[in-house]
Amino acid sequence: MSNQTILSSIFILSWLSLLFMKKEDIKRFFPVGLFATVTSAMISKQVSRLAGGYIQ
C-alpha cells in the first residue's frame, strides 16, 4: 500500500467520522479544529520563509 493511499484514506475517514458525531459535539469542537488548522498553516508558512523556501 502506497503512502498516497494511506494519506488519502486517513483524510477521507476523518471527514466521514463527522457523520457519526452528535451535532452538539461538532458545534463544540469545530471552532477549535479550525483555529488549530489555520495557526498550524501560518506557522508552517513562516518557518518555510525563514528557511529560505527550502522546506516544502
Summary of the structure (lengths in Angstrom):
residues: 56
radius of gyration: 15.5
end to end distance: 23.6
largest distance: 44.1
contacts: 95
relative contact order: 0.07
helix: 82%
strand: 0%
